[in-house]
Amino acid sequence: MSTLTGIDIRYPIGGLFTALGLLIGGYGIATAGDAAVYARLDGLNVNLWWGIVMLAFGLLCLGLARRSEATPTVRPSGESAEGRAIEQSETRRGLERNP
């Protein structure tokens, strides 16, 4: 999920959804006592619920981006049978020099 520059797209998306979730959820909390605002929705505080959903999604994106930094995506070629076979083939052909 990284681009060539190494910036994971989940960071800005997660930050955006986290900030919007906090804003919308905060507005839902601030207007929770006003029944006239939510009269057409049968009293359902939609701002609070969507704020919670957006906050959870943003935190999930940020957590996944953080977790992907901790796990390396590139393994040394000697760790797999295919990698060792390719290394030996390149060495025999003279494409790779071993120190």
N, C-alpha and C positions, 0 to 999 in steps of 0.2 A: 504494500500500500504506500510505498514511498516513491517519490519522483526522482529524477536524476540528481537533484540538489539535496536530497535526503530529508525534505520536509514532508511529514506525514499529513495528509489532507484531513485526517480525523481531528487534529488539534484545532484548526480554525472552525470547523463545523461543530465540534464539541463545545468550544468556547461560545460560539454564537447561540446554540440551543440552550446552554446553561444560563447565559445572560438573559435571553428572552424568557426562559422558564421562571427565573427569579423575578423578572419584571411583571409578567402576567400573573404569576402566583401571588406576588405581593399585592397587586391590584385586586385580585380575588379575595385576599384576606382583608384588605382595607374596605371593601364594599360588601363584606359578608353580612352585615347587619341591615343593609338596605334592601328590603323586600321588593321595592318598586323596580329595581334594576333587573331582578331575575324573575319578575312576575310572568313574563311570556314563556319562560323555561320551566314553569311549575316549581320554582324555587331552587332549581339546580344551579349551583355556583360553577358555571362552565369555565370561568377564568381560573379559578383555583385548580380544578381538575386538569385542564390543559396545561397550566403552569407546572403542575407536578409531573405530567407526562413528558413535557419538553425538558424539564430539569433532569429527569431520570435518563432520557435519551442522550442529553449532552454529557452527563457524567459517565454514561456507558462508553460513548465515543472517546472521551478523554482517557478513561481507564484502559480501553483496548489499545489506544495509541501509546500509552505509557508502557503497557505490557509488551508490545511488539519491539520496543527499544531494548528490553532486557533479554530477549531471545535472539541469538544471532541467526541470520538467514543464510549465511554462507558457511558451508562446512569445508574443512580441508579435504582434498581429494583422496587422501589415504584412509579416510574413515569408511569408505564403501568399497565393495568389490569392483564395481564399475569404475570408480575413480582410480583404484590401483591399476586396473587393466589399461586404462587410458594413459596413465603416467608411464607404465612400462612400455607401451607401444610408442609413445613420443620419445622416450629415451633411446629405444632401439633405432628409430628413424633419424636420430640426431636433432630432433626438433627442440629438445630440452637438454640443458646441461646440468648435471648434478655436481654440487661442490665437492 
